[in-house]
Amino acid sequence: MSSNRRKFIQQSLKASAAVYAASMGMSAASYARIIGANDRVRVGVVGYSERFKFSLLPCFQHHFKELNFDIVGVSDLWKIRREEGQAYLKEKMGHDIMAFRNNEELYASKSVDAVIISTADFQHALHCIEAVKAGCDAYVEKPFAETMEDNKAALKAVKASDKIVQIGSQRRSGVNYKAADEFIKAGKFGKITMVELSWNVNQPGRWRRPGLVDQLKEADTDWKRFLMNRPFEQWDPRKYLEYRLFWPYSSGMPGQWMSHQIDTVHWFTGLKHPRSVVANGGIYMWNDGRRNWDTTTAVFDYGSNDKDGFQVIFTSRMHNGDENPTEIYYSNGGEMNLNTNKISPKGGLRKNHADAMQMQPNLLPELNLTDNAPKVVASANTGGDVLTSAHMRNWMECVRSRKQPNAPVEAGYYHSIANIMTTAASRNGMKATFDEAKQEVMAGGKIFKY
């Protein structure tokens, strides 16, 4: 090819890009800066949420320059959030940002290589499917799925692709949690006999958005697209913005809080899901029209066979607590406390009790899981920015290396089974089990749907 012809083609391509950039609200200079670096990873934001703005974005910014990533577009159904996101990201990223009314527009633009998904709980799996089918890697907030239909479809779509999907279970990137996993898997902790999980707050406004609800008008969004595959309901701005309070748009406590904690049970033990779940609770304090409970107790039976099992208890209340989630693992020799990140012989089998049964005492040593970890990690058990930043970096590095991330799609699939079993037990008032052959959650002998 002659140098004149090559130059002509290059100029034509640049001119076409400039026309496209202008149509998407970007300056030619900012667009050229993005596509001019061939190895730059262009990221789109799917859902301009508070979670994205105040946590995921700052964590992305910790690493994006070093790893040559950039945010180039935002997709949000609501006009106000879409425009706010475009303006805020322009300020933070230092260049124009494309704004899309929906994900179809985003992916049709061919402008992104990867996406960060932070939408309503029930949408995560469905939006993940859209992303990988569009050829994009994805960081997907938890809970991964709220129904087995969505869970199975998303797992299948991801496994059929070569895309890197990181589930937002950021404990898997925590130094203290990695140390706990290694200690248990090395056999040093002994057989797990019980796990106690709790997450308590005292916040009447938790998951409420009254100010935003007043601003939201049906004409400024797309209610039908928001509902996706959920049963049709009449327009309700509360369900749109306060979805965590309303099944089937969210399971509430299980999906938001328990999914983090139950994931560590699966990770540490290698077990994929509970054998059964029973649950009880109700709306005891915040009678504000919500459907999801403000008080929950769920009891799980885990194990690989009838002679090898343990119990997990999850409790949560929204009317008394300081949001200091508890995760304590028990063995016959003591406990592992992931609030203090300490292993201790507390509660272990001592000599005076062992002698009576002609047994040997069994006591764990006093150990600190984070002796070699940065001091701040010890207080990161609530999933703060230290863990999220490490988790976001892990995803970004894996997008580059094409290695599997710390929380691959299977992690989301399995924590979703536990969540859905909890929802089935709570909504049906029956023990929920899992049909391994059908990969379905069962309650009362029937497949649980909604």
C-alpha positions as CSV (number, residue, x, y, z in Angstrom):
1,M,0.0,0.0,0.0
2,S,1.4,3.4,-0.9
3,S,2.1,5.9,1.8
4,N,-0.5,8.3,0.3
5,R,-3.2,5.7,0.3
6,R,-2.4,4.6,3.9
7,K,-2.5,8.3,5.0
8,F,-5.9,8.7,3.2
9,I,-7.4,5.7,5.0
10,Q,-6.1,6.8,8.4
11,Q,-7.5,10.3,7.9
12,S,-10.9,8.8,6.8
13,L,-11.1,6.6,9.9
14,K,-10.3,9.6,12.1
15,A,-12.9,11.7,10.4
16,S,-15.5,9.0,10.9
17,A,-14.6,8.6,14.5
18,A,-14.9,12.4,15.0
19,V,-18.4,12.3,13.5
20,Y,-19.4,9.4,15.8
21,A,-17.9,11.1,18.8
22,A,-19.8,14.3,18.1
23,S,-23.1,12.3,17.8
24,M,-22.4,10.8,21.2
25,G,-21.7,14.2,22.9
26,M,-17.9,13.8,22.9
27,S,-15.3,16.2,21.6
28,A,-13.0,14.8,18.9
29,A,-10.0,15.5,21.1
30,S,-11.3,13.5,24.0
31,Y,-12.3,10.6,21.7
32,A,-9.0,10.6,20.0
33,R,-7.3,10.4,23.3
34,I,-9.2,7.2,24.2
35,I,-8.8,5.3,20.9
36,G,-5.3,6.6,20.3
37,A,-3.9,4.3,23.0
38,N,-4.5,0.8,21.5
39,D,-4.2,-1.0,24.8
40,R,-6.4,1.2,26.9
41,V,-9.3,-0.6,28.4
42,R,-12.5,1.5,27.8
43,V,-15.0,1.0,30.6
44,G,-18.7,1.8,30.6
45,V,-20.8,2.3,33.8
46,V,-24.1,0.4,33.8
47,G,-26.2,2.1,36.5
48,Y,-25.0,5.4,38.0
49,S,-25.8,4.4,41.6
50,E,-24.7,5.7,45.0
51,R,-22.7,2.4,45.4
52,F,-20.9,3.3,42.2
53,K,-20.3,6.9,42.9
54,F,-19.1,6.7,46.5
55,S,-17.3,3.3,46.5
56,L,-16.7,1.7,43.1
57,L,-15.6,4.8,41.3
58,P,-13.0,6.0,44.0
59,C,-11.6,2.4,44.0
60,F,-11.4,2.4,40.2
61,Q,-9.6,5.7,40.4
62,H,-6.9,4.2,42.7
63,H,-5.6,2.1,39.9
64,F,-6.9,3.3,36.5
65,K,-3.9,5.3,35.4
66,E,-1.3,2.7,36.4
67,L,-3.3,-0.1,34.6
68,N,-4.3,2.1,31.6
69,F,-8.1,2.0,32.1
70,D,-10.6,4.7,31.4
71,I,-14.3,5.3,31.9
72,V,-15.8,6.6,28.6
73,G,-19.6,6.2,29.0
74,V,-22.5,5.8,31.4
75,S,-25.8,4.0,30.8
76,D,-28.8,4.8,33.1
77,L,-32.5,4.6,32.4
78,W,-33.3,7.7,34.5
79,K,-32.6,11.0,32.8
80,I,-31.5,12.8,36.0
81,R,-29.0,10.1,37.0
82,R,-27.8,9.7,33.5
83,E,-27.0,13.4,33.2
84,E,-25.6,13.6,36.7
85,G,-23.4,10.7,36.0
86,Q,-22.2,12.1,32.7
87,A,-21.3,15.4,34.4
88,Y,-19.7,13.9,37.5
89,L,-17.6,11.4,35.5
90,K,-16.4,14.2,33.1
91,E,-15.2,16.1,36.2
92,K,-13.5,13.0,37.7
93,M,-12.0,11.5,34.5
94,G,-11.0,14.8,32.9
95,H,-12.7,14.3,29.5
96,D,-16.1,14.1,27.9
97,I,-18.3,11.1,28.8
98,M,-20.9,9.5,26.5
99,A,-24.4,9.1,28.0
100,F,-26.7,6.2,26.9
101,R,-30.4,5.9,27.6
102,N,-30.1,2.1,28.0
103,N,-27.7,-0.8,27.6
104,E,-28.7,-1.5,24.1
105,E,-27.4,1.9,23.1
106,L,-24.3,1.4,25.1
107,Y,-23.3,-1.9,23.5
108,A,-24.4,-0.8,20.0
109,S,-21.9,2.0,20.2
110,K,-19.0,-0.4,20.3
111,S,-17.3,2.1,22.5
112,V,-16.5,-0.1,25.6
113,D,-14.4,-3.1,26.3
114,A,-15.6,-3.7,29.9
115,V,-18.4,-2.5,32.2
116,I,-19.0,-2.0,35.9
117,I,-22.6,-3.1,36.7
118,S,-24.2,-1.5,39.7
119,T,-27.9,-1.6,39.1
120,A,-30.9,-3.0,41.0
121,D,-30.3,-6.3,42.8
122,F,-32.6,-8.4,40.5
123,Q,-30.9,-6.9,37.4
124,H,-27.3,-7.9,38.1
125,A,-27.4,-11.3,36.5
126,L,-29.4,-10.1,33.5
127,H,-27.1,-7.2,32.9
128,C,-24.1,-9.6,33.2
129,I,-25.6,-11.7,30.4
130,E,-26.0,-8.6,28.2
131,A,-22.4,-7.6,28.9
132,V,-20.7,-10.9,28.0
133,K,-22.9,-11.4,24.9
134,A,-21.7,-7.9,23.8
135,G,-18.1,-9.0,24.2
136,C,-17.4,-7.1,27.4
137,D,-15.7,-8.1,30.6
138,A,-17.7,-7.1,33.7
139,Y,-17.4,-6.2,37.4
140,V,-20.8,-7.3,38.7
141,E,-22.2,-6.1,42.1
142,K,-23.7,-8.7,44.4
143,P,-26.1,-10.3,44.9
144,F,-25.4,-12.0,41.6
145,A,-29.0,-13.3,41.1
146,E,-32.3,-13.4,43.0
147,T,-33.9,-16.3,41.1
148,M,-32.5,-19.6,39.9
149,E,-33.7,-18.8,36.4
150,D,-31.5,-15.8,36.2
151,N,-28.7,-17.5,38.1
152,K,-28.5,-20.4,35.7
153,A,-28.8,-18.3,32.6
154,A,-26.0,-15.9,33.7
155,L,-23.7,-18.8,34.6
156,K,-24.3,-20.4,31.2
157,A,-23.7,-17.1,29.4
158,V,-20.4,-16.4,31.2
159,K,-19.1,-19.9,30.8
160,A,-19.8,-19.9,27.1
161,S,-17.8,-16.7,26.7
162,D,-14.1,-15.9,27.3
163,K,-15.0,-12.8,29.4
164,I,-13.6,-11.9,32.8
165,V,-16.4,-11.5,35.3
166,Q,-15.6,-10.4,38.9
167,I,-18.5,-10.7,41.4
168,G,-18.5,-7.9,43.9
169,S,-17.7,-10.2,46.9
170,Q,-14.8,-8.1,48.0
171,R,-13.9,-10.3,51.0
172,R,-12.2,-12.6,48.6
173,S,-9.6,-9.9,48.0
174,G,-8.9,-9.2,51.7
175,V,-5.6,-10.2,53.2
176,N,-7.3,-11.3,56.5
177,Y,-9.8,-13.5,54.7
178,K,-7.2,-15.0,52.5
179,A,-5.2,-15.9,55.7
180,A,-8.4,-17.4,57.2
181,D,-8.9,-19.5,54.1
182,E,-5.3,-20.8,54.1
183,F,-5.5,-21.6,57.9
184,I,-8.7,-23.6,57.5
185,K,-7.7,-25.4,54.3
186,A,-4.3,-26.4,55.9
187,G,-6.3,-28.3,58.5
188,K,-5.0,-26.2,61.4
189,F,-8.4,-25.0,62.5
190,G,-9.9,-28.5,62.6
191,K,-13.5,-29.4,61.6
192,I,-15.8,-26.5,61.4
193,T,-18.7,-27.2,63.8
194,M,-20.7,-24.0,63.6
195,V,-20.6,-20.5,62.1
196,E,-22.3,-17.4,63.5
197,L,-23.0,-14.5,61.1
198,S,-24.8,-11.3,62.0
199,W,-25.4,-7.8,60.5
200,N,-27.3,-5.3,62.5
201,V,-28.1,-1.6,62.0
202,N,-30.5,1.0,63.6
203,Q,-31.4,3.0,60.5
204,P,-35.0,3.8,59.7
205,G,-33.7,5.4,56.5
206,R,-31.7,2.4,55.3
207,W,-32.5,1.7,51.7
208,R,-35.1,4.6,51.7
209,R,-34.7,7.4,49.2
210,P,-37.7,9.8,49.9
211,G,-36.0,12.8,48.3
212,L,-35.2,11.0,45.1
213,V,-38.6,9.4,45.0
214,D,-40.2,12.8,44.9
215,Q,-38.0,13.7,41.9
216,L,-38.6,10.6,39.9
217,K,-41.2,10.9,37.1
218,E,-42.3,7.9,34.9
219,A,-41.7,10.1,31.8
220,D,-38.1,10.5,32.7
221,T,-37.2,6.8,32.8
222,D,-38.3,3.5,31.2
223,W,-40.4,1.5,33.6
224,K,-40.8,-1.5,31.3
225,R,-37.0,-1.8,30.7
226,F,-36.5,-1.5,34.5
227,L,-38.8,-4.5,35.2
228,M,-36.9,-6.7,32.7
229,N,-38.3,-10.2,33.3
230,R,-40.2,-9.5,36.5
231,P,-44.0,-9.7,36.6
232,F,-45.6,-6.4,35.5
233,E,-46.6,-4.0,38.2
234,Q,-48.0,-0.5,37.8
235,W,-45.5,2.4,38.0
236,D,-44.1,2.9,41.5
237,P,-41.1,5.2,42.0
238,R,-40.5,3.5,45.4
239,K,-39.9,0.2,43.8
240,Y,-37.6,1.8,41.3
241,L,-35.4,3.6,43.9
242,E,-36.1,1.7,47.1
243,Y,-36.0,-1.7,45.4
244,R,-34.1,-3.3,48.3
245,L,-37.4,-3.1,50.3
246,F,-39.5,-4.9,47.8
247,W,-39.5,-8.5,46.6
248,P,-39.1,-9.6,43.8
249,Y,-36.7,-6.7,43.0
250,S,-34.5,-7.7,46.0
251,S,-34.4,-10.2,48.8
252,G,-33.3,-7.4,51.1
253,M,-31.2,-8.7,54.0
254,P,-30.1,-12.0,52.4
255,G,-29.0,-10.4,49.1
256,Q,-27.5,-7.3,50.5
257,W,-25.7,-8.5,53.6
258,M,-25.8,-12.3,54.0
259,S,-24.4,-12.8,50.5
260,H,-21.1,-11.3,51.6
261,Q,-20.8,-13.5,54.7
262,I,-22.2,-16.8,53.3
263,D,-19.7,-16.5,50.5
264,T,-16.9,-17.0,52.9
265,V,-18.4,-20.2,54.1
266,H,-18.4,-21.6,50.6
267,W,-14.9,-20.3,50.0
268,F,-13.3,-21.6,53.2
269,T,-15.0,-25.1,53.0
270,G,-15.3,-25.7,49.2
271,L,-19.0,-26.4,49.7
272,K,-21.2,-25.0,47.0
273,H,-24.5,-24.5,48.8
274,P,-26.5,-25.4,52.0
275,R,-28.3,-28.7,52.2
276,S,-31.3,-27.0,53.7
277,V,-32.4,-23.6,55.1
278,V,-35.2,-22.5,57.5
279,A,-36.0,-18.9,58.2
280,N,-38.2,-16.8,60.4
281,G,-38.7,-13.1,60.9
282,G,-41.0,-10.2,59.9
283,I,-41.5,-6.5,59.7
284,Y,-41.5,-5.7,63.4
285,M,-40.4,-2.0,63.5
286,W,-40.4,-0.1,60.2
287,N,-43.9,-0.5,58.9
288,D,-43.4,1.9,55.9
289,G,-45.0,-0.2,53.1
290,R,-42.0,-2.4,52.5
291,R,-42.3,-6.1,51.6
292,N,-39.0,-7.4,52.8
293,W,-38.4,-8.1,56.5
294,D,-36.6,-5.8,58.9
295,T,-35.7,-8.7,61.2
296,T,-34.4,-12.1,59.9
297,T,-33.0,-15.3,61.4
298,A,-31.9,-18.0,59.0
299,V,-30.4,-21.4,59.9
300,F,-28.4,-23.4,57.4
301,D,-27.3,-27.0,57.3
302,Y,-24.1,-27.6,55.5
303,G,-22.1,-30.7,54.8
304,S,-20.9,-33.2,52.1
305,N,-22.5,-36.3,53.8
306,D,-24.7,-37.3,56.7
307,K,-21.8,-37.7,59.1
308,D,-20.0,-34.5,58.2
309,G,-21.9,-31.3,58.7
310,F,-22.2,-28.1,60.5
311,Q,-24.7,-25.3,61.1
312,V,-24.6,-21.7,60.1
313,I,-26.8,-19.1,61.7
314,F,-27.4,-15.7,60.1
315,T,-29.3,-13.0,62.1
316,S,-30.0,-9.4,61.0
317,R,-32.1,-6.6,62.4
318,M,-32.6,-3.0,61.2
319,H,-33.9,-1.5,64.5
320,N,-30.9,-2.0,66.8
321,G,-27.2,-2.2,65.9
322,D,-24.0,-0.4,65.0
323,E,-23.2,-2.1,61.6
324,N,-20.3,-4.1,62.9
325,P,-20.9,-7.4,61.1
326,T,-20.0,-10.5,63.0
327,E,-18.4,-13.6,61.5
328,I,-17.2,-16.3,64.0
329,Y,-16.1,-19.8,63.0
330,Y,-16.1,-22.5,65.7
331,S,-14.3,-25.8,65.9
332,N,-13.8,-28.2,68.8
333,G,-10.5,-26.5,69.5
334,G,-11.6,-22.8,69.7
335,E,-12.8,-20.1,67.4
336,M,-11.8,-17.8,64.5
337,N,-13.2,-14.3,64.9
338,L,-13.1,-12.3,61.7
339,N,-14.0,-9.1,63.5
340,T,-10.8,-9.2,65.5
341,N,-9.0,-11.3,63.0
342,K,-7.8,-13.6,65.8
343,I,-7.7,-17.3,66.3
344,S,-8.1,-18.4,69.9
345,P,-8.7,-21.4,72.1
346,K,-11.9,-19.8,73.4
347,G,-14.5,-22.5,73.9
348,G,-12.1,-25.3,73.0
349,L,-12.0,-28.7,74.7
350,R,-10.0,-28.3,77.9
351,K,-8.3,-30.9,80.0
352,N,-10.8,-31.1,82.8
353,H,-13.6,-31.9,80.3
354,A,-11.6,-34.1,78.1
355,D,-10.3,-36.3,80.9
356,A,-13.8,-37.3,81.9
357,M,-14.3,-39.0,78.6
358,Q,-10.7,-40.3,78.3
359,M,-10.0,-37.8,75.5
360,Q,-7.1,-35.5,74.8
361,P,-7.7,-31.8,75.3
362,N,-8.0,-29.8,72.0
363,L,-7.1,-26.2,72.1
364,L,-6.1,-23.8,69.2
365,P,-3.2,-21.4,69.7
366,E,-3.5,-17.7,70.1
367,L,-2.9,-16.3,66.6
368,N,-3.4,-13.1,64.7
369,L,-4.5,-13.7,61.1
370,T,-3.1,-10.3,60.0
371,D,0.4,-10.2,61.5
372,N,1.9,-9.6,58.0
373,A,-1.0,-7.5,56.7
374,P,-1.4,-3.8,56.6
375,K,-2.9,-2.6,59.8
376,V,-6.0,-1.1,58.1
377,V,-7.1,-4.6,56.9
378,A,-8.0,-5.6,60.4
379,S,-11.0,-3.2,60.3
380,A,-12.0,-3.9,56.7
381,N,-14.4,-6.7,57.5
382,T,-17.4,-4.6,56.7
383,G,-16.4,-4.4,53.1
384,G,-15.0,-0.9,53.1
385,D,-12.8,0.8,50.6
386,V,-9.7,-1.2,51.4
387,L,-11.3,-4.5,50.4
388,T,-13.2,-2.9,47.5
389,S,-10.1,-1.2,46.1
390,A,-8.1,-4.5,46.2
391,H,-11.1,-6.3,44.6
392,M,-11.4,-3.7,41.8
393,R,-7.7,-3.9,41.2
394,N,-7.8,-7.7,41.0
395,W,-10.5,-7.4,38.3
396,M,-8.6,-4.9,36.3
397,E,-5.4,-7.0,36.5
398,C,-7.3,-10.0,35.3
399,V,-8.8,-8.1,32.4
400,R,-5.2,-7.6,31.3
401,S,-3.8,-11.0,32.1
402,R,-7.0,-13.0,31.3
403,K,-6.6,-15.0,34.5
404,Q,-9.7,-15.8,36.6
405,P,-10.4,-13.2,39.3
406,N,-10.7,-13.7,43.0
407,A,-14.5,-13.9,42.8
408,P,-15.3,-15.6,39.5
409,V,-18.9,-16.2,38.3
410,E,-19.1,-19.5,40.3
411,A,-18.8,-17.6,43.5
412,G,-21.8,-15.5,42.6
413,Y,-23.7,-18.6,41.4
414,Y,-23.2,-20.4,44.7
415,H,-23.9,-17.4,47.1
416,S,-27.1,-16.8,45.0
417,I,-28.3,-20.4,45.7
418,A,-28.0,-19.8,49.5
419,N,-29.8,-16.4,49.1
420,I,-32.6,-17.9,47.0
421,M,-33.0,-20.8,49.5
422,T,-33.3,-18.2,52.3
423,T,-35.9,-16.3,50.3
424,A,-37.8,-19.5,49.6
425,A,-37.8,-20.5,53.2
426,S,-38.9,-17.1,54.5
427,R,-41.6,-16.5,51.9
428,N,-43.1,-20.1,52.1
429,G,-42.6,-20.8,55.8
430,M,-41.1,-24.1,54.9
431,K,-37.6,-25.7,54.9
432,A,-35.9,-25.0,51.6
433,T,-33.6,-27.6,49.9
434,F,-31.7,-27.7,46.7
435,D,-32.2,-30.2,43.9
436,E,-28.7,-30.9,42.6
437,A,-29.8,-32.6,39.5
438,K,-32.3,-29.9,38.4
439,Q,-30.2,-27.1,40.0
440,E,-33.4,-25.7,41.5
441,V,-34.4,-24.4,44.9
442,M,-37.3,-26.4,46.4
443,A,-39.8,-25.5,49.1
444,G,-42.7,-27.7,50.0
445,G,-41.9,-30.1,47.3
446,K,-42.2,-27.4,44.6
447,I,-39.7,-25.3,42.6
448,F,-39.5,-21.8,44.1
449,K,-40.2,-19.1,41.6
450,Y,-41.5,-15.8,43.1
